[in-house]
Structure formats: structure tokens, C-alpha cells
Amino acid sequence: MNGGTITLKDDRLIFRFDYDPHKVGAMREVPGRAWNPESKVWTAPVTSIRAARKFADTYHLDLSVEVVMLDDCEPDTRPRVDVIGSKFTLRFDYDRDLNAQVRDLPGAKWSRASRSWTADLDASVEVAQFALATNAVIETTAGYFLADAVDALTRIEASAASDADLTIEGLGGELLPFQRAGVSYVLKADGGVMIGDQMGLGKTVQALATLAAFDARPAVVVCPASLKLNWQREAQTWLPGWSTHVITGTRAGQHRNPPADLTILNYDILDTWADVLPKPAAAILDESHYVKNGTTIRTRAAIRLSDRMDPNGVRLCLTGTPIVNAPGEIVTQLRFLHRIDDFGGVAEFKRRYQSGRNLPELNRRLRASCLVRRRKDDVLTDLPPKRWSQILVDGDSAEMREYRKAEKDIVSFLADRARKVAMESGATTEAAQQAAWEAILRAEAAEHLVAISALKRLAARAKIGAVRQWVQDFTDTGSKLVVFAHHRELVDLVATEFTNDCSITGTTTLDNRQQAVDRFQNDPDTQVIACSLKAAGVGLTLTAASDVLFIEQGWTPADMDQAADRCHRIGQTDSVTAWTMITSDTIDEDIANLIAAKRVIVDAVTDGTSDDEDESKSILGDLLVKLTERGLHAG
């Protein structure tokens, strides 16, 4: 009795038989089987011929000549991707891991009737990623839809790359391998790009290298006020030959003509300048999450600035926290980059992603179009175990007036002392006179320490606003931070505003000291610990953080290194970044330069220091000499 037939068409076995629950159950054991609801037949790949013959023998199906002549082969159990109607169709034998992967595809649904998964056609990148990862068979029709997705997959891989073959002429430094990869991604992008690397991986350097690669002049950088001087200093290092101009006020009629190659201004004054700056060839938003709210004045100004540019201009957003609270926060950044249409516009973006659904899809689409994102642990092999980075900031104007008066008094006193010593020394040459007063001032260094400490304190107070802003931006990343300061008022300020009083000072008892350490190490909600440089600079383990911020500096490289090593200890698997915040045009800068120079000597000779007290006196003495020379030249 004939129970049906098995024929061959287009490399598919066609099973025809009257409905029988036993046969239907057996068909589900045939690898790659699929039900075609239109022709009401079961099909399977020719690689399932062995299972088909077994099915035919069991249920008495006739085989066509073409089927009889097929050679036995191992069944092809790979997933198969096709397009039927307006959907991708994905078929495979039951597999828990494959099911989990398919569920993440945009619009993924399970069809009981065809016993296959379907997905939206606009999910071509995600489907291609699934197909490549599982070595799936891509049917001809599906291949047409997936052709462009291969380029997108290449972009996704590049968005997390750790190296690239790239040379940029005229750059004032050597990029790290992962920084080359970031710039390469931008250069190959068809539009604006967000560099979303974790804090400390050199987003500024990558942006400047991009400007050099495109020779995109004039360029505009918009950043928090506390970072303007940093941008200027980095630009002078990485873009030799480029002119830079830092805008400090809101008098838009005062812009320079011709413009500087690189103009730097802060978000607070952008509205005044966005429409009057010369049309930029490149525009960069640093800490671009500052424009996450589309209703603010600065956000509207940033978008106006971008819209004034040529459509092919260079647009960059730099932020380690593209999204702080909700996916919709990235919308205005995408608008600045002229990328929001890649996501179907603002309304479609919010409809699909604002609720928090489809986030894996959003990440893939961002990486495929405009996002570079690497974390420290992605590129650890490129990073030294411990790195030092300076943050140069302007001091508060009111505090700086007090600082200037105190500095003038000290400098004047030292200059008068030097003149008196030079005269009393009997030396007849200028060099001999200088040697005489230098020797005396160095010998008297301890007597001047109180006055110098007062200057340090004033320079530190002038940066309090910048400290607040920087620490807030850092904590928005979700990472932990150790903050060191010398003066109690700064330790207390950080402890009160950011740590809920998690701090260690000279008056902290041993029990409370350990409680603070345990809390910082183990409580995910305690992101910041504020520490006195002297009280907590040694003997503690704070490896929950891989970033250290010095609001104030010590007097020796060892002071700084020992404090930073609270994080760089056994158990730390991350690269540690030590940030030093420096108030511009104060003794902060002088001390930083002296410590940096001393570190080079120490590292070269001993890889450490044998006498911290002598070294401290040496740097204090060098500082007194610098201040004295300043006073003598002024006089």
C-alpha cells in the first residue's frame, strides 16, 4: 500500500503523504525538516537522505528515481536562513543555545505551524551575525537581503577593535594600538561618530588625530569649562603647527578673524557663539552627554552648530557615558552627529528603544553605524600597569584674586631676600650671586614652608568647582574612584558631596578606617572614598577602583606613587590611571613640573627613592628658586 512519495526539487526532498500523527511525529526527527503551509508538504535538505530513506521504509513511501540515485551523506544540521514573504525564516533542530540567540533578533517570533523562527527584514545585521556565528546555510533569496549586512558586521567588529594599520602624517605623538583602531573607525565611517571609550583611554587624543587625518580646519571643540585648558594643551602637543584659541566670554562680536585652526569653548557660552563662529569643517562635543536633554539651550545650540556645517563635515561626540539613565538620552547626540535617521528618526527610535526593550539590538546598530566603544579590560595589553594624566583647570575668579595677592607677597619677599643675600655675599658676578642666594633659600626652605602651604591651599580652593564637576562626570560612568587631598576641608567636601562620609583622615580611628575601606571595597553603591594624602597614602588596599584623583599633590614622586599604589596592588587586574588636577598658572603647575622631572630622574636611577625627606626638601627648594626668579625678573 502506497503511503506517499518523496521527490526532489531544487535540492530539497519533498515529502507528500496523507495526514497521520505518527508520520508527522517521525518527520520531526528528520534533520532540517520544514513544513510548507502553502503547498502543504514537508521538505528537507538532500543531506537528510539517509533519514528520508528510513522514513520511507517505515511508512511505505515511494521514492522518485532522482531520490533513489542520491548518494548517502551525513545530515546537514546547520541552521538554514531564508526569506519567505516579508520575514526572515530560521530553521534548525531544537537547540537551547540557538533558541536563546534567536530570541534577541528584532521581531523574533516562533511559528508553531512551520516550526521555524521568523524575524523582521530590517534585522539583516543581526540575522547575518547569527548566520555567521552558527555557520548557517543562507538560501539564495536571503543572501540578497544579507549582502549589505556583511559591511555592517565588519563595522561592529571594528567598533571594539584593539589595533588597526594606520599612519597619520604630522601627528605630534604616537597613538596606542587601540587608539589607532578608534581613529580608523572614524575615518571609514560615512558620517558622524561617537567615541565612547571608557574614561582614561584617550578619547581626546583620538579626536585630535582624526582632525589631523582629515586636516579639518577650522575645527571647534565644545567641552566643560574645566577641560578647556586641557584641550588647548593636548592640541599644542598633538597638532603641531595648528593655531588654537580658547574663548572665555560671551561677547560673540569679539571672535578672531581669520579664525584659529582650533577654537575651544565651553557649553555655558555655546549659545552665544554657535551662530557666529566661522563655519567649521569639524565640530567635537566632549562629554557629549551634557546635551542629553533636548530642551536645554546648550543642546539646541550644539545642534545649530552641527547643522551649519557641510553635510560631509567631521562630527564627533566624546563620552564614556553615552547613556546615563535611559536610551532616549542618546537621541540628541545622534541628532548632532546627523545619525538619527539611521534609526528611523526620533519618534521611531523612542518607540523601539525608550522603554528599555531591544537594547542588544540598539547596541549592535550603534556599533554598526557610529559608535566606538572599548573598556580598559578590552585593551589592557596596550596599557602600562599605572599611568599618570594631568587635568589642567582654570581657578575660580574670586579665589584666584586672593591667590594672586598672596603669591605676589611671597614672591616679593623672596626676591627681596635674594637681593639682600646677593649683596651681602660679596660675589662680583651675577652667576656667583645667584649661587649664593639659591644656597641660602634652599637652606631656609623649612622656614618658608608655611607660606608655600598657604599658597597651595589657595590654589586648591580655587579648583573646588572643577573638582565637583569632574567627580560628578566620573561617577556617572558607574566606576569607583579614590580621591586624595592634603587639606582637611577638601577631603571633607568630597566626602560630604560624593561619598556619604566615606573618608579617611588623620583623625579617623583604626576601626572607622577599616570600616571605610571595607565599605568602599565591597559596597557597589559607594563609588568614592575621600582620603588624606598623609593619613591614607600608605598601608591601605583600595583595589575596587582603578582610578585615583589627586586634588592636591605631595612633595615627591614617592608621595604620589605610594598613594596611587593603594589601587595598584595584588588583586588589581586593571590598569590604574592616576589623575592630577592642577590649577592653571599657580604653583600647582610649578610643583607638577618639578615632580615630573624628579620622577624621570628617580625612575632612571633607582626605580624608587631612598630618602623622601631629602627629595621633599629638594623640590621645595627648587620651587622657592622658581618663585624668587619670577620676583627678580618682575622687579
N, C-alpha and C positions, 0 to 999 in steps of 0.2 A: 504494500500500500504506500503510495507516494505521500510523504509528509511535507513536501515543499521543495524549493530549489535554492541552490547557491550559484550565482553567476558572477561575472566580473565586469566592472565598468570603471574606467579612469582610476585604475589601481586601487579600487575599493571592492571588497567582497559584498555582494548584495544577497541578503537572506530574505526569502519570501516563504511565509507559512501562515496557516490559519492560527488565530489566537489560541494559545494553550499556556496556562500559567506555568506549567513545568518547563516548556520551551523558553518562555520569557525569563524565567529564573536562571536557566542554563546559559542564555545569551549573555547574562551579566558576568559570566566567567570568561567570556571571550575578550582578550586584550584589545583595547581601542574601539570597542563596540559603541555604536551610537544609533539612536532611533531618529529616523527622518519623519516628522509628523506630516509633511506634505505628501510624500509618496507612500507613507505608511509601511516602510520597510526598515529592517535593521541593516547597518553597514559595519564593516570592519576593515582595517588595512590588510593588504595582502600578506604582510608579515605575520598575520594571525592565522595563516593557512592550516597549520597543524591543529589548532583549536577548532577551526572550522570543519576539518575532516572528522574530528572526534564528535563534534556536534551532529554532523550529517549521519554518521554511523549510528549514533544513539537514537536519533529521531527520524531516520529514514528519509533524508533529503537527497534529491538528485543533484549531482554536480555537473555543471556545464563542461564542455571539452576544455575551454580555457582554464577553468579551475583545476581540472584533473591534471593538466600539464604543468601547473605551478610547482616549483621546487619547494621542498620543506625548508623552513628557515625559522630562526628564533623570533618570537613575537616582539614587535616594537611597542614597548610600554611607555614610550615618551609621551608627554602631553602633546596634544595637537591644537593648533590655533587656526581658526578660520573666521570668516565674516559671513554671517547669514542675516539677510535683511539689513537692519541698521545697528547691529550689535556684533562685537567680537564674541566668538564662541570658543570656549576652552574645555577640552575633554581629556580626561585621564582617569585611570583606575584610582579607587579611593586611596588617598594618602593624607594623613593628618597634617603634615607639614605643608604640602601643596595647598590643601584647603585653607590653611591659615594665611598663606601668601596671597591667594586669590581673593580672599575676603577684603583685603586692603585696596583692591583695584577700584577706581572710581566707577560707581554704578553697578558693582558686582552683585549678581543675583544667581541663585541656584534654580534650575528648571527641572522639576521632577519628570516632566513629560519626556524631555530629550536627555535627561540625566547628564547635563552639562552645565557649566557656568557661563554666564554672559557678562559683558562689560561694555561701557559706553565707548563709542568710536573716538571721542576726544581723550580717551585714556591711552592713546597709542604709545606714549613714552613708558608708562607703567606696564603695559602689556608686553612691549618689546623687552623691557627689563626682566619680566617674568620668563619670557621665552628664552632669552639668552642664559639666564641663570639655571634653567631646567633642561636646556638643550632640546627644547620643544620642536616639533615639526610644524613649520609655518606653511600653510596652504597658500596657493598662488594668489588668491584674492586678498588674503590677509597681508601678504607681502607688499601689495601696493599701498596699503594703509600704514604699514610699519616702516617704509623706506626712510622717511624723514626722521623717524624716531631714533635711528642709529646716531645721527648727529647730536641729538639731544642727550643721548646716553653718554656720548663722548664728553659733552659739556658737564654732565653730572659728575663724571669721574674726575674731570679737570677741576671742578669746584672744590675738591678735597685733596688735590694733588700736593705732593711734598717736594716736587722738583720739576723743572722744565728747562729746555735748551733755549736760552735767551741771552742776548748781549745788547746792551744799551750804550750807545756812544755818548761820551760826555758826562756820564753819571759820576758824582763825586764820592763814590764808595762802592763796596762790593755787597751785593744782595746775598742773603742766605738762600739756600736752595728752595725752601718753601715760599720765600718772598718772590723769587723768580717765577714760580708757578702761579702765584697770585696775579702778578703783572701780566703774564702770558694769557691768563684767562680774560683779563680786561681787554687786551689788545685784540683778541679773537672774537670778542663779543660784538653783537650787532645792536649796540645801544648802551644805555647807562648800566652801571654795575654797582652793587653793594658789596664792599669788602667787610665781611662780618666776623673776621678772625677774633679769637679770644684776646682780651686785653694783654698787652705786653708782647705781641708778636709782630709789631712793626707796621701797622696799617698806614701810618703817616709816611713812612719810607716807601711803601708800595705805591701810594698815591703820587708822591713826588717823582718816582721812577716812571710812572705812567705819563706824567706831564712831559718828562724828558723824552720818552719814546715817541710821543706824538708831536713834540715841540709845540705844545698847545699854549700859545701866548696870545693875548693876556689871559691869565687864569685868576680865579677868585676862590679863596678859601673862607668859609664861614665856620666858626668854631666858638666854643665857650670862651668868655673873656680871659679866663685863667690860662688858656692854652695858646693865645696869640703869639707870645714871645717864643714859645716852644716851636711853633710853626716857622717863625722867622729864622730861628737858629738852625733848624733842620734844613730849611730851604737853602740857606747860605752854605751848608755843608754838602748837600746832595745835588744842588743845581748851581754849580759854579758858573758865574757869568750872567746869571739871571738877576735882575733888579727886584727888590722886594719893598713893599710899603705896607705898614701897619696903620690902619685907620683907627683913631681913638675917640672921635667925636661924631656928632650928628649934623654937622654943617656940610650938607651934601654939595654945596657950591664950591667947596674947597678941594675937590679931587684934582689930582695932578694931571697935567696934560703935557706931553704924552703920558699914558699910564705906565705904571710899573709892570714888569713881566708877571709878577705875582702880588696880588693885593690880598691882605688878610684883615678880616673884620669879625666882630662878634655878633651873635644872634640879636642882642639887645638893640643894636643900631641898624640891623639889616633893612628894616622897612624904609628908613631914610635914604639908603643907598641903592636899593635893588633896581630902581628905575633910572638912575643917573650914572652909574658906573659904565665905562665903555663896554660895549658888547663883548662878553668874554668868549674865548674859544674853549674854556674849560671851567667848570664850577664844581667845587667839592664841599660837601657838608660833613664836617667832623662831629662825632657824637650825634649822628643824624636822628636818633630817637628824640632829640629835642623838638622835632617837628612832627611828632606822632599825633598831635591834636590838630585836626584840620581847620579849627575855628580860630586859632590864635593868629595874632598879627605876624609873628615871625614865620609861621608856616606859610601863610598866604604870600609873604614877601619872598620866601625861598622859591615857591612855585613860579612867581612872576619872573624872578631872575632866570630860572631854567627856561621858561617859555620865550624869553627874549633871545636865547641862544640859537645858533644854527641847529637844525634838526640832527646834524651829524656831529655836534659838539661833544666834548668829553664831559660826562656827568658821573660823579662818584658820590656815594654815601658811605661813610665810615662809621661803624658802630659795632661794639661787641655784644650789644643787646638790641637787635632789631625790633624785638617784641618784648615788652616788659610785663604786660598783663593780659592782652587779648590780641588775636590775629589782626584785627582791624587797625591796630596801631601802625602797621607797615604800609597801609594804603597810601598815606600822603608821601611817604618816602618813595614808593613806586611811581607816584604821580610826578615827583621831582625828577626821577630817572626817565620819565616818559616810557614807563613799562606797564602801567596799569592795564592797558589794552590787551597785553599778553594774557591777562586773566579774565577777559571778558568785560572789563570796565569795573567801576566802583561798585555798582549795585550787584553785579554777578559775583564779584569777589566776596562781598559781605554775605550774600545769600548762601554761598557754598562753604565759607570758612569761618565766619564770625562766631558761630555757635561753638566752635572748637571741634567740629566734626572734620573728617578728611584731612587731618593735619599731616600724615605721612605723604599724602598726595601733594599738599601745598609745599612741603619741603622739597620734594622731587621737582616740582615745576619751577620753584625759585632757583634751585641749583641748575636746572636745565637752561634757564634764561639769563639770570642776572645776579646770582649770589655765590660769592667765595666764602667758605667757612672752614677754618681749621682750629682745633683746640690745641693747647700746649702738648697734651699727651699724644696728639697725632704727629707732632714734629719734634719730639724730644731728642732724636738723634742729631738734629741740626743745632740744638741749643746747648750752650755751656751749662754746667750744673747751677751756676749762680751768675746773674747779670745785674749790672748797675745801670740805672736810667735816671736822668735828671728831668725835673719838671720846673721850668723857669716861669715865674708868675710876677705880675705887677702887684705892688703892695697897695693897700687901701690908702687913698689920698690923705685922709686926716691923720692916720697913723704915720704915714711917710713924712709928713711935715714935722712931727715930733722926732722921728728918727733923724731927719736931716739936721735939725738943730743940735741933737746930741752928738751926731757924728762930727759936725763942724767944730764943736767944743773940744772933742777928744783929739781930732786931727790937729787943731790949732795948738793944743797943749803939747802934743808930741813934737810938732815942728819947732816950737819954742825951746823945748828941752834939747832937741838935737842941735839947734844953733848954739845954745849955751855950752854944750859938751864940746862941740867942734872948736869953739873959740878958746875954751879952757885947755884943750888938748895940746895946743902949741903946734899942731900939724900945719904944714905950709901948703900942702897940695889938697885939691878937692877930694881925691881918692882916699888920702890918709885921714882927712877929716870925717869922711863918711864911714870909714872903718872904725873910727873912734866912737862916733855916736851910735853906730849899729851895735858895737860890743856892749856899750852901757845899757842900751834899751833891752837887749836880749838878757842881760844880767838882771835887769829890773822887771822882767816880764811878769812875775807873780804880783808885783805891786800894781800893775795896770789891768790885772785880770778882772777886777770888779767892774771897771769902766767898760771893758770889752764885753763882759757878760751882759751888762745893761743894754749895749747896742744889739747884741744877739737877741735879747728878749724883745726889743722893739721891732726888729726885723721879723721875728716870729709872729708877733701880734698883728703885723701888717698883712700877713698871709692867711689870717683866720677865715676870711670869706672864701678864698680859693680852696682852703682845706675842706670846708663844708661841701663845696660843690664837687670837688674831686672824690671825696669819700662817698658821697651820695651816688655819683655816677658809678663808682666801683661796686658798691653794694647792690646796685640794680642788676649787676651781672650774676648775682647769686653766689659769688665766690667769697672766701674768707680772707681777712686782711689783719695783719699785725701793724699797729701804729706806734711809733716811738717818738717821744719828745723829751726835752730836758726840763722845761719849766712846768711846774705843777698845774698852772692854770690851763695849759694846752692839753695836758693829759686829762684833766677833769672835763674840759669842753668836749673832747672826743668821747669820753666815757659816758657823759650825760646824754649827748645827742645821738650816738650811734650804737652804744653797747649795753644800754640799761645798766650802767655802772659795772661793767666787767673790765676791771683795770688792776694794774699792779704799780704801786709807787713805793717810795721809801718808807712809808708808814703802814703799809699793808702787812698784817700779821702772817706768820707762816701758814696757818690753817686757811686763812682767806686767800692767800696767794695760790695755794694748791687748788682751792675750790674754783678760783678764776681760770686757772689752766685747764682743769677738768671740764668746766663748762664750755670753754672755747673749743677744746678738742672734741667733745662728744655731743654738744647740743647744736643741731643743724640751724636753729633759729638765732644762735649767737654768731654773727658774722664778723664782728670786730672786737679786738681786745686792744685797749689803750695801755701803753707801758712807758714807765720812766726809763730813759736810756741807761741810767746808772743802776737802778734797782732791778731791772729785768733784762739787762743786756747779756747776762751770763747765767748758766745753770738751769735754764728752762727748756722744755721741749714743746714747740708750738707747730708741729708738722701738719696740723689740719689746714694750714694756709701755705700757699706757695708765693705769696706777695707780701712785701714789707714796705711800709711807707715811713720815711723819716721826715717829720715836720721840722725837726732841728737836727743839726749834725753834732757828732762828737768832735774830739780834738785830734784824733789819729785814725788812720785806716783800720787799725785793730779794733777801736771802739765800734766802728760801723760794721766791720766784718763779723765780730762776735755777736752783735745784736741780730744781724741778718741770719746768722747760723742757728738762731733759735728755730728757724723753719728748715734750714738746710742741715738736717741731722739724719741719723739712721732711722729708717722708716719712711723717709720722704722719697717718693718715686717721681716727683715732678721737678721741673726746672724752677728755681727760685728767682723771682725778679725783685730787686731792691730798688725802690723809687725814692729819690731825694727831692723834696720840694724846696726850691730856692727862690727867695725874694730878689727880684732883679735890682741891680745897681745898689747893692748893700754889701756888707761884709759877708753875707751868706755866700755870694759868688766868690769872694776872695778865699774864704775858707774851703769851699768846694774845689777850687782850682788847686789850692795848696795840698789838700788831701789826695786829690787825683795824682798830682805829681809825686807825692810821697809814696803812694801805692805802687807806682811804676818802679820806683827805686827798691822798695821793700820786696816786691814780688821778684824782681830780677836778682836780688842778692840773697835773701833768706827765705822767701816764700812765707814770711811772717815777720814778727818784730820781737826783739829781745828785751826792749826797755820802753814800755809805754810812756813812762813819766818823762824820759828824755825826749821822746818823739813829740809828746804834747807840748813841751817847752819849745821845741824846735819850730812847730807850726805856729804857736802863739808868737814867738819871736819874729818869724817871717811875716806874720800879719801886721805886727807893730811897725816893721820896716816899711811895708807897703803903705800903710796909713801915714807914716811920717813923710815918706817921699811925696805922697799926694799933697800934704800940707806945705812942704817946702816948695813944690812946683807952683802951688796956688799962690804962695806968698811972693 
